[in-house]
Amino acid sequence: MQKLRHIALSVSDPEAAAQFFEQAFGMTRAGRAMRGWYMTDGVINVALLNFGDEPVPGYEDQPDVRGVIHFGMWVDNLEEAGQRVIDAGGKYLTGRKETDPNVFYEVKYTTPDGIVFDMTESGWKGAVKEVAPVTQALAAQG
């Protein structure tokens, strides 16, 4: 089953953004990202990234992009999920599946409207794939 577990934000100062997410939302740092910080609420990973002069994938023609740049779906089978995306009108953008199970990776696609998203089988630091829905948790409490 596919689960939304990752959101990436392009920010000017990852450290200041991390402090804001800690103070405003009680999120914690899950680890360093290549361009900033991974934050978590215990279920979802939020990447706070500064691309500097590098082009942002999917926004190569736009300088100094800020805000939400993509979301990420944790899938059971990348090949099957990728085919469903293509069949639904999406397009492959970049990336590939890694064979090392200890490596986090993302394969980027776009929706038919051009919205960039990732898919992975390996997840993200601070993200948890399976979470009991509220109705299941309440039923378990009796």
N, C-alpha and C positions, 0 to 999 in steps of 0.2 A: 504494500500500500504506500502511496506517495504522501509525504508529510512536509508541510512548510516548516523549515527549521533554520533558515538563514536569511538575513537581510544585510545588504552592504550599503554603506553610506560613504560618499566622498566628502571629506571634511578638510578644512585648512590646517587644523592643529589636532592630531589624534589624541595627544595627552590631555588637552583641555576638554575635548569631547568626551574622553573616558571619565574624567573627573565629573563632568556634567551628568553623564549616565549613572555614575555611582551615587551622586548626591540627589539628583532629581527622581530617579527610579529605583534606587537600591540595587542596581545591577552590580555584578562583580566581574573582575578581569579573568577571562578564561585563558589568556595567553597572548603572546606577541604575534602579530601578523607581519608579513613582509613589509607592509607599508603603514603599520599602526598597531591597533589593539583589537582583540576579539573580546567582546563583552557577552555576559550571559545572565539570564533570569532563572536559570536552572533547566530550561526547556529549549529555548531558542538562542541562536548565536547571532549577534549583531557585530559586523565588522566595521570598524572606524578607520578609514583608509585615506592617506594623502598620496596621490599619484604624482605630485610634483609636476614636472614637465612631460611625463609619460602620457600617451593617449589612454583614455579610459575605454576598455573594450565595449564596443557598441556605440560609443560616442566619439569616435576618432576625429570627426570633423568639428567638434565643439571644444574650444579651449576652456580650461578652468571650471570643469563640471563640479557642482556641489549638490548634495542631496542623495536621494535613493538612486542607486545605479543598477542594482539588480536584486532579485530575491532568489532563494535557493530551495530546491525540493530534494528531500532525501528519499530515494527510490529503492525498491527491492532488486530490480534488474534494469541496469542502465540501457542495454540494447533494446529491450522491449519498450521501456518508457520513451526512449529516443524515437523509435518507430511510431509510437502513438502520437508524439509531438509532430512529427513530419506529416503523418496521415491527417492530423487536425489542422494543418496549414502553417505550422511553425517551421522555422529554419535553423539548421545547425550554424553556429557562429565560430567557435574555437574550442580547443581543449581535447583531452583524451583520457580514458580510464587508465589508472596506474595499476600495475600488477602487484606492487608491494602493498600488503594489507595495512601497513603502518603509516602510509602516506595519505594525507588529505588531498583530494583533487576535486576539480569542478570541470564539467563539460558545459559550455555555454550555448544557449539557443536563444531564439527570439520568438515571441508570439506573432501571429499574423499582423498585429498592429505595431510590431517592432520593439516591444518591451523585452528587455534582456533578462534572462534567468539562467540559473545553474541547475544542473542535476548531478547527483553523486550517489554512490552506494556506501561511501565511507564516512559520511557525516561531517560535522564541524566541531571544533573545540567548544565545549560548554553546551552543546546541543544534545538532547535526548530524543531518540526516534519515537519510542513508544511511550505514550502517556495515557492514563486511563481517563476517558471522558467523565465529566462531572456526574452524569447519571450512573455510571458504573461505580464511581467512588462513593456516591451516596447510598447505593444499593448495598455495597460492601459494609457500610457502617451499620446497617440494619435498620 
